[in-house]
Amino acid sequence: MNAYTKLSAKGQVVVPKATRDRLGWVAGTDLELIESGDGVTLRPRRPGKTLTPEKAVEIFRSLYKHEGPPISLDEMTASAALMASGEDVIEE
């Protein structure tokens, strides 16, 4: 369902009561504003669902831990090139 509203001089928008009631939004509901090419979408903010770059790095590091001595960039590059070549890799 579509609804219409106006932007106030202060940049505020009133969400029509029928829409708030249908969505279960009450005063104080935290909303997330998502910009798109030609407008915005409003949806309830989900605490804990916002992923900052710092949190993404923390999660990644916790999932992929390297045990052993440090690996040089040259070793990583050579390993990636070998895997990309499709050759069978046999380690001794």
Sine and cosine of phi, psi and omega as CSV:
sin_phi,cos_phi,sin_psi,cos_psi,sin_omega,cos_omega
0.00,0.00,0.64,-0.77,0.03,-1.00
-0.98,-0.21,0.48,-0.88,0.07,-1.00
-0.63,-0.77,0.31,-0.95,-0.03,-1.00
-0.82,-0.57,0.58,-0.82,0.03,-1.00
-0.45,-0.89,0.09,-1.00,-0.01,-1.00
-0.83,-0.55,0.47,-0.89,0.09,-1.00
-1.00,0.08,0.80,-0.60,-0.01,-1.00
-0.98,0.19,0.16,-0.99,0.04,-1.00
-0.88,0.48,-0.43,0.90,0.02,-1.00
-1.00,0.02,0.04,1.00,-0.01,-1.00
0.99,0.10,0.26,0.96,-0.02,-1.00
-1.00,-0.06,0.50,-0.87,0.05,-1.00
-0.79,-0.61,0.70,-0.71,0.07,-1.00
-0.99,-0.13,0.83,-0.56,0.09,-1.00
-1.00,0.10,0.84,-0.54,-0.06,-1.00
-0.81,0.59,0.58,-0.82,-0.05,-1.00
-0.83,0.56,-0.68,0.73,-0.01,-1.00
-0.86,0.51,-0.63,0.77,0.02,-1.00
-0.93,0.37,-0.72,0.69,0.02,-1.00
-0.86,0.51,-0.69,0.72,-0.01,-1.00
-0.90,0.44,-0.70,0.71,-0.04,-1.00
-0.90,0.44,-0.60,0.80,-0.03,-1.00
-1.00,0.00,-0.14,0.99,0.00,-1.00
0.97,0.26,0.41,0.91,0.02,-1.00
-1.00,0.07,0.80,-0.60,0.04,-1.00
-0.90,-0.44,0.19,-0.98,0.03,-1.00
-0.81,0.58,0.73,-0.68,0.00,-1.00
1.00,-0.06,-0.09,1.00,0.04,-1.00
-0.89,0.46,0.81,-0.59,0.05,-1.00
-0.97,0.24,0.79,-0.61,-0.01,-1.00
-0.89,-0.46,0.55,-0.84,0.08,-1.00
-0.97,-0.25,0.75,-0.66,0.02,-1.00
-0.97,-0.25,0.88,-0.47,-0.05,-1.00
-0.93,-0.36,0.89,-0.46,-0.01,-1.00
-0.98,0.18,0.63,-0.77,0.13,-0.99
-0.79,-0.61,-0.05,-1.00,-0.07,-1.00
-0.83,0.56,-0.62,0.78,-0.09,-1.00
-0.81,-0.59,0.28,0.96,0.00,-1.00
0.07,-1.00,-0.41,-0.91,0.00,-1.00
-0.67,-0.74,0.36,-0.93,0.12,-0.99
-0.84,-0.55,0.68,-0.73,0.09,-1.00
-0.96,-0.30,0.69,-0.73,0.11,-0.99
-0.50,-0.87,0.38,-0.93,0.02,-1.00
-0.86,0.51,0.67,-0.75,0.03,-1.00
-0.97,0.24,0.73,-0.68,0.00,-1.00
-0.97,-0.23,0.97,-0.24,-0.02,-1.00
-0.81,0.59,0.67,-0.74,0.02,-1.00
0.99,0.10,-0.13,0.99,-0.02,-1.00
-1.00,-0.07,-0.19,0.98,0.01,-1.00
-0.99,0.15,0.84,-0.55,-0.07,-1.00
-0.95,-0.32,0.93,-0.38,0.04,-1.00
-0.99,0.12,0.36,-0.93,0.06,-1.00
-0.84,0.55,-0.62,0.79,0.00,-1.00
-0.89,0.45,-0.67,0.74,0.01,-1.00
-0.92,0.39,-0.61,0.79,0.03,-1.00
-0.88,0.48,-0.68,0.73,0.03,-1.00
-0.90,0.43,-0.67,0.74,0.01,-1.00
-0.87,0.49,-0.70,0.71,0.01,-1.00
-0.90,0.43,-0.72,0.69,0.00,-1.00
-0.85,0.53,-0.72,0.69,-0.01,-1.00
-0.90,0.44,-0.55,0.84,-0.01,-1.00
-0.96,0.28,-0.42,0.91,-0.02,-1.00
-1.00,0.09,-0.56,0.83,-0.11,-0.99
-0.86,-0.51,0.99,0.10,0.00,-1.00
-0.99,-0.13,0.69,-0.72,0.07,-1.00
-0.98,-0.19,0.83,-0.56,0.07,-1.00
-0.96,-0.28,0.75,-0.66,-0.01,-1.00
0.83,-0.56,-0.14,-0.99,-0.03,-1.00
-0.93,0.36,0.40,-0.92,0.03,-1.00
-0.86,0.51,0.51,-0.86,0.03,-1.00
-0.95,-0.32,0.74,-0.67,-0.02,-1.00
-0.97,0.25,0.33,-0.94,0.05,-1.00
-0.88,0.48,-0.62,0.79,0.03,-1.00
-0.88,0.47,-0.66,0.75,0.02,-1.00
-0.91,0.42,-0.66,0.75,0.03,-1.00
-0.91,0.43,-0.67,0.74,0.00,-1.00
-0.89,0.45,-0.70,0.72,0.01,-1.00
-0.89,0.45,-0.67,0.75,0.02,-1.00
-0.90,0.44,-0.69,0.72,0.02,-1.00
-0.90,0.43,-0.65,0.76,0.01,-1.00
-0.90,0.43,-0.66,0.75,0.02,-1.00
-0.90,0.44,-0.70,0.72,0.02,-1.00
-0.90,0.43,-0.63,0.77,-0.01,-1.00
-0.93,0.36,-0.44,0.90,-0.03,-1.00
-0.95,0.32,-0.36,0.93,0.01,-1.00
0.99,0.11,0.02,1.00,0.02,-1.00
-0.94,0.35,0.49,-0.87,0.07,-1.00
-0.93,0.37,0.69,-0.72,0.00,-1.00
-0.95,-0.31,0.85,-0.53,0.04,-1.00
-0.85,-0.52,0.88,-0.47,0.03,-1.00
-0.98,-0.20,0.65,-0.76,0.03,-1.00
-0.92,-0.40,0.00,0.00,0.00,0.00
